[in-house]
Amino acid sequence: MKHNECCKKLKKNLDSVTPVKTGVQDLIKKRDPSDIGFQFLEDLSTAYWYSEILFAALELNLFSLIEQRNHNPKSLASATGCKEDHLHRIMKALSGIGLIEQEKGCWKNLPAARRHLLPDSPQYMGNFLLYRKYIQNNWQNITKKLSGDTGRKSTIPSSTPDDYETRNFNYVRAMDELARQKAEEIVRLCNTKVRNSPILDIGGGAGALCRRLLQHTIPGKAVLLELPEVIRAAKILYPNPEYWTGIQTVEGNFLTHEFQPGERFGTILISNFLHIYDQKDAKFIIQKSVDHLHKEGQILIHDYFPDRPGLFPHKGLFYDINMMLNTCEGVCHDSSLVVSWLQEMEVKKIEILDLPSDSSIILASINRERV
């Protein structure tokens, strides 16, 4: 076959391949500089989540095991020596980026995995991809390489047990920077939907969301219920008393906090908080919130949902792995599961809204007489 004919045939084959859209691919698209926002930068900062999932799957030989008919969750967990529930979360993430899919309870490899991730394939690239992991450490030293200062200290917050206050402050500051961006999106999306006061902000960090709602949507007051050390850090971060106008800080853990008899709220915020807990505690948090709403109260749940469609459908799946690795029991709950809990609690008016960025909100309204 002539060279030109070969090229035409190859181009035709390549054109017939439907690319899998992932956050990684989105990063390399040509962008209008004026249109680059915080989500693009956050995706850059979590790009390693994708590679680490791929490396783990190769090291566990998952794609080969699936091809060998170890494709149901139990047999795959047994073959890899992994905990079934943890492995299932990894499999869902691999599914989210188009390498595998689940059909009738069984996993199967998709074309990209069959072509490049099975050792028997003539196009196998597993060893090459794992070599990328081998050179990863040198990339983590890029700042030292550029500066020539081999003794340069890392700017990563200390993780030593005796430096808890510093680590906590760094965490609160970091989360507040994201929360302020998300608060802008939530207020624009819910400007006419969220209207009742007073506000109870559960685990709201430095209060970015309740503060923004007070300024633009809900006149009145807010109660920020947070752990004592988080409130201390927030007051250091924002020492000006004017920043706390209309916001009462209350130290406590919502799971065990005892409210005053008859204390009710117009709007309860559960923002970027529910994923810290397992299903049992997460459901309890929602039930306790419903119990402390007045008769026309609202609950606003902002989180990363693994079953989010549309833009960024994979982010909740990967954020769930992040919770598995960095918390004791954290898990990102499907929005459909959270909605089913609310329905069990006789909450009738429920709306799911996707933010322009990678998270979503569930807005639930109470429309019944309360005791």
C-alpha positions as CSV (number, residue, x, y, z in Angstrom):
1,M,0.0,0.0,0.0
2,K,1.4,3.4,-0.9
3,H,2.4,5.9,1.8
4,N,-0.3,8.4,1.0
5,E,-3.0,5.7,1.1
6,C,-1.7,4.5,4.5
7,C,-1.8,8.0,5.9
8,K,-5.4,8.5,4.7
9,K,-6.5,5.2,6.2
10,L,-4.8,6.1,9.5
11,K,-6.4,9.5,9.6
12,K,-9.8,7.9,8.9
13,N,-9.3,5.4,11.8
14,L,-8.2,8.2,14.2
15,D,-11.2,10.4,13.2
16,S,-13.5,7.5,14.0
17,V,-12.3,7.3,17.6
18,T,-14.5,9.2,20.0
19,P,-12.3,11.0,22.6
20,V,-13.1,10.6,26.2
21,K,-13.6,14.0,27.8
22,T,-11.7,14.4,31.1
23,G,-10.5,17.3,33.2
24,V,-7.0,16.5,32.0
25,Q,-8.0,17.0,28.3
26,D,-9.8,20.2,29.2
27,L,-6.6,21.6,30.6
28,I,-4.8,21.5,27.2
29,K,-7.5,23.1,25.1
30,K,-6.7,26.5,23.7
31,R,-8.4,29.0,26.0
32,D,-9.3,32.6,25.8
33,P,-7.0,34.2,28.5
34,S,-9.8,36.5,29.6
35,D,-12.0,33.5,30.3
36,I,-9.7,31.5,32.6
37,G,-11.2,31.3,36.0
38,F,-10.5,29.5,39.3
39,Q,-11.9,26.2,38.1
40,F,-9.2,25.9,35.5
41,L,-6.5,26.5,38.1
42,E,-8.1,24.1,40.6
43,D,-8.1,21.4,37.8
44,L,-4.4,22.1,37.3
45,S,-3.7,21.6,41.0
46,T,-5.5,18.2,41.0
47,A,-4.3,16.9,37.7
48,Y,-2.2,14.3,39.6
49,W,-5.4,12.7,40.9
50,Y,-5.9,11.2,37.4
51,S,-2.4,9.9,37.0
52,E,-2.3,8.3,40.5
53,I,-5.6,6.5,39.8
54,L,-4.1,5.1,36.5
55,F,-0.8,4.1,38.2
56,A,-2.7,2.3,41.0
57,A,-4.9,0.4,38.4
58,L,-1.8,-0.7,36.6
59,E,0.1,-1.8,39.7
60,L,-3.0,-3.8,40.8
61,N,-3.2,-5.3,37.3
62,L,-6.9,-4.4,37.3
63,F,-7.4,-4.3,33.5
64,S,-5.8,-7.8,33.0
65,L,-7.9,-9.2,35.9
66,I,-11.1,-7.8,34.4
67,E,-10.2,-9.4,31.0
68,Q,-9.6,-12.7,32.9
69,R,-13.3,-12.6,34.0
70,N,-12.5,-11.3,37.5
71,H,-15.1,-8.7,36.7
72,N,-17.6,-8.6,39.6
73,P,-16.7,-6.5,42.7
74,K,-16.2,-9.5,45.0
75,S,-13.9,-11.6,42.7
76,L,-11.9,-8.5,41.7
77,A,-11.4,-7.6,45.4
78,S,-10.3,-11.1,46.2
79,A,-7.9,-11.3,43.2
80,T,-6.2,-8.0,44.2
81,G,-6.3,-8.4,47.9
82,C,-8.2,-5.1,48.3
83,K,-11.1,-4.0,50.4
84,E,-14.2,-4.4,48.2
85,D,-15.7,-1.0,49.2
86,H,-12.5,0.9,48.6
87,L,-11.8,-0.9,45.3
88,H,-15.3,-0.1,44.1
89,R,-14.6,3.6,44.6
90,I,-11.5,3.3,42.4
91,M,-13.4,1.4,39.8
92,K,-16.1,4.1,39.6
93,A,-13.3,6.7,39.1
94,L,-11.8,4.7,36.3
95,S,-15.3,4.4,34.8
96,G,-15.7,8.2,35.1
97,I,-12.7,8.8,32.8
98,G,-13.7,6.2,30.2
99,L,-11.3,3.3,30.8
100,I,-13.9,0.7,32.1
101,E,-17.7,0.5,32.5
102,Q,-20.1,-1.5,34.6
103,E,-22.8,-3.6,32.9
104,K,-25.2,-5.8,34.9
105,G,-23.0,-5.6,38.0
106,C,-19.8,-6.6,36.2
107,W,-16.9,-4.5,35.0
108,K,-15.5,-4.6,31.5
109,N,-12.6,-2.9,29.8
110,L,-13.4,-0.2,27.2
111,P,-11.4,0.2,24.0
112,A,-8.6,2.4,25.3
113,A,-7.9,0.0,28.1
114,R,-8.0,-3.0,25.8
115,R,-5.6,-1.3,23.3
116,H,-3.0,0.1,25.7
117,L,-3.4,-1.4,29.2
118,L,-3.4,-5.1,28.5
119,P,0.1,-6.8,28.4
120,D,-1.0,-9.1,25.6
121,S,-1.9,-6.1,23.3
122,P,0.6,-5.1,20.6
123,Q,-0.1,-1.5,21.6
124,Y,0.5,-2.1,25.4
125,M,1.9,1.0,27.2
126,G,1.8,0.0,30.8
127,N,5.5,-0.1,31.4
128,F,5.9,3.3,29.8
129,L,3.1,4.8,31.8
130,L,4.6,3.5,35.1
131,Y,8.0,4.9,34.1
132,R,6.2,8.3,34.2
133,K,5.5,7.5,37.9
134,Y,9.2,6.6,38.4
135,I,10.3,10.1,37.3
136,Q,7.5,11.9,39.3
137,N,9.7,12.7,42.3
138,N,12.0,14.8,40.2
139,W,9.1,17.0,39.1
140,Q,8.3,17.6,42.8
141,N,11.7,19.1,43.2
142,I,11.2,21.6,40.3
143,T,11.3,24.7,42.6
144,K,14.7,23.6,44.1
145,K,16.0,23.0,40.6
146,L,15.0,26.4,39.3
147,S,16.4,28.2,42.3
148,G,19.5,26.1,42.7
149,D,18.8,26.1,46.4
150,T,19.0,22.4,47.4
151,G,18.3,23.4,51.0
152,R,15.2,25.4,50.2
153,K,12.3,24.6,52.6
154,S,9.0,23.5,51.2
155,T,6.0,25.8,51.5
156,I,3.7,22.9,52.2
157,P,2.2,23.3,55.7
158,S,3.8,21.3,58.5
159,S,2.2,17.9,59.3
160,T,3.9,17.3,62.6
161,P,1.5,16.5,65.5
162,D,2.9,19.3,67.7
163,D,2.0,21.9,65.1
164,Y,-1.7,21.4,64.9
165,E,-2.7,25.1,65.3
166,T,-0.6,26.1,62.3
167,R,-1.8,23.2,60.2
168,N,-5.4,24.1,61.1
169,F,-4.9,27.7,60.2
170,N,-3.4,26.8,56.9
171,Y,-6.3,24.5,56.2
172,V,-9.0,27.1,57.1
173,R,-7.2,29.7,55.0
174,A,-7.0,27.4,52.0
175,M,-10.6,26.3,52.2
176,D,-11.8,29.9,52.7
177,E,-10.2,30.9,49.4
178,L,-12.2,28.2,47.6
179,A,-15.3,28.9,49.6
180,R,-15.3,32.6,48.6
181,Q,-15.3,31.6,44.9
182,K,-18.0,29.1,45.4
183,A,-20.1,31.5,47.4
184,E,-20.2,33.9,44.5
185,E,-21.5,31.2,42.2
186,I,-24.1,30.0,44.7
187,V,-25.4,33.5,45.4
188,R,-25.8,34.2,41.6
189,L,-27.5,30.9,41.2
190,C,-29.8,31.1,44.2
191,N,-30.4,34.9,44.3
192,T,-34.2,34.5,44.3
193,K,-34.5,31.0,45.6
194,V,-32.9,31.3,49.1
195,R,-34.7,33.9,51.1
196,N,-35.3,32.9,54.8
197,S,-33.5,33.9,57.9
198,P,-32.0,33.3,60.3
199,I,-29.2,31.3,58.8
200,L,-27.4,28.4,60.4
201,D,-24.1,27.6,58.7
202,I,-22.9,24.2,59.7
203,G,-19.2,23.7,59.4
204,G,-18.9,26.8,57.3
205,G,-15.2,27.5,58.0
206,A,-14.6,31.2,58.1
207,G,-18.2,31.9,57.1
208,A,-17.8,32.8,53.4
209,L,-21.1,31.5,52.2
210,C,-23.4,32.8,55.1
211,R,-21.6,36.2,54.9
212,R,-22.3,36.4,51.1
213,L,-25.9,35.5,51.6
214,L,-26.3,38.1,54.3
215,Q,-24.8,40.7,52.0
216,H,-26.8,40.0,48.9
217,T,-29.8,37.6,49.5
218,I,-31.0,37.1,53.0
219,P,-31.1,40.2,55.3
220,G,-30.9,39.3,59.0
221,K,-28.4,37.3,61.0
222,A,-26.5,34.1,60.8
223,V,-25.1,31.5,63.3
224,L,-21.8,29.9,62.3
225,L,-21.4,26.6,64.1
226,E,-17.9,25.3,63.9
227,L,-15.2,23.6,65.8
228,P,-13.4,25.9,68.4
229,E,-10.0,25.7,66.6
230,V,-11.6,26.6,63.2
231,I,-13.3,29.7,64.7
232,R,-10.0,30.7,66.3
233,A,-8.3,30.4,62.9
234,A,-11.1,32.3,61.2
235,K,-10.8,35.2,63.7
236,I,-7.1,35.4,63.0
237,L,-7.7,35.3,59.3
238,Y,-10.3,38.1,59.6
239,P,-9.5,40.2,62.7
240,N,-11.7,43.2,61.7
241,P,-15.0,43.0,63.7
242,E,-16.9,44.5,60.8
243,Y,-16.2,41.3,58.9
244,W,-18.4,39.5,61.4
245,T,-21.3,41.9,61.3
246,G,-24.5,39.9,61.6
247,I,-22.7,36.6,62.3
248,Q,-22.7,34.9,65.7
249,T,-20.0,32.2,66.1
250,V,-20.9,29.2,68.1
251,E,-18.3,26.6,69.1
252,G,-19.4,23.0,68.7
253,N,-19.9,19.8,66.7
254,F,-23.3,19.7,64.9
255,L,-23.6,15.9,65.5
256,T,-23.6,16.5,69.3
257,H,-24.6,20.2,69.6
258,E,-27.7,20.8,71.7
259,F,-29.9,23.7,70.5
260,Q,-32.1,25.8,72.7
261,P,-35.7,24.4,73.0
262,G,-37.7,25.6,70.1
263,E,-34.7,27.1,68.3
264,R,-35.5,27.1,64.6
265,F,-33.8,28.5,61.4
266,G,-35.0,29.8,58.1
267,T,-32.0,28.5,56.1
268,I,-29.5,25.9,57.0
269,L,-26.3,25.6,55.0
270,I,-24.4,22.3,54.7
271,S,-21.6,23.4,52.4
272,N,-18.6,21.3,51.5
273,F,-19.3,19.4,54.7
274,L,-21.4,16.4,54.2
275,H,-18.6,14.4,52.4
276,I,-16.6,14.3,55.7
277,Y,-19.0,11.7,57.0
278,D,-20.2,8.2,56.2
279,Q,-23.8,7.5,55.1
280,K,-25.1,7.0,58.6
281,D,-23.8,10.3,60.0
282,A,-24.6,12.2,56.8
283,K,-28.2,11.2,56.9
284,F,-28.3,12.1,60.6
285,I,-27.0,15.6,59.8
286,I,-29.7,16.1,57.3
287,Q,-32.5,14.8,59.6
288,K,-31.3,17.0,62.4
289,S,-31.2,20.0,60.0
290,V,-34.8,19.3,58.9
291,D,-35.9,19.1,62.5
292,H,-34.5,22.6,63.2
293,L,-36.1,24.4,60.3
294,H,-39.1,26.6,60.8
295,K,-42.3,25.8,58.9
296,E,-41.1,27.4,55.6
297,G,-37.4,26.8,56.1
298,Q,-34.8,25.7,53.5
299,I,-31.7,23.5,53.4
300,L,-28.9,24.3,51.0
301,I,-26.5,21.4,50.5
302,H,-23.4,22.2,48.5
303,D,-21.0,19.4,47.7
304,Y,-19.2,17.2,45.1
305,F,-21.7,14.6,43.9
306,P,-20.3,11.5,42.0
307,D,-23.5,11.2,39.9
308,R,-23.4,14.8,38.6
309,P,-24.0,14.9,34.9
310,G,-23.0,17.5,32.4
311,L,-19.8,19.5,32.9
312,F,-17.1,17.9,35.2
313,P,-19.0,14.6,35.6
314,H,-15.9,12.9,36.9
315,K,-14.9,15.4,39.6
316,G,-17.2,14.0,42.3
317,L,-15.8,10.5,41.6
318,F,-12.2,11.7,42.1
319,Y,-13.1,13.9,45.1
320,D,-14.5,10.7,46.6
321,I,-11.1,9.1,46.3
322,N,-9.6,12.1,47.9
323,M,-11.8,11.7,50.9
324,M,-11.0,8.0,51.1
325,L,-7.3,8.9,51.3
326,N,-7.4,11.9,53.5
327,T,-10.2,11.2,56.0
328,C,-11.2,8.4,58.4
329,E,-14.7,7.8,57.0
330,G,-15.3,10.5,54.4
331,V,-17.3,9.7,51.2
332,C,-18.9,11.8,48.5
333,H,-22.6,10.8,48.5
334,D,-24.6,10.6,45.3
335,S,-27.1,13.4,44.9
336,S,-29.8,10.8,44.2
337,L,-29.1,9.2,47.6
338,V,-29.3,12.6,49.4
339,V,-32.6,13.4,47.6
340,S,-34.0,10.0,48.7
341,W,-33.1,10.8,52.3
342,L,-34.9,14.1,52.1
343,Q,-38.0,12.5,50.6
344,E,-38.1,10.0,53.5
345,M,-38.1,13.0,55.8
346,E,-41.3,14.4,54.0
347,V,-39.4,17.2,52.2
348,K,-41.4,17.7,49.1
349,K,-39.8,20.6,47.2
350,I,-36.2,19.5,46.1
351,E,-34.1,21.1,43.4
352,I,-30.6,20.1,42.1
353,L,-28.5,22.9,40.6
354,D,-25.1,22.6,39.1
355,L,-22.6,25.4,39.7
356,P,-20.6,26.7,36.7
357,S,-17.6,25.0,38.4
358,D,-17.3,21.4,39.5
359,S,-19.7,21.2,42.4
360,S,-23.5,21.3,42.8
361,I,-26.2,22.3,45.3
362,I,-29.3,20.6,46.5
363,L,-32.0,23.1,47.6
364,A,-34.8,21.6,49.7
365,S,-37.7,23.6,51.1
366,I,-40.1,22.7,53.9
367,N,-43.7,23.5,53.2
368,R,-45.6,22.0,56.1
369,E,-46.7,23.0,59.6
370,R,-44.1,22.3,62.2
371,V,-44.4,21.6,65.9
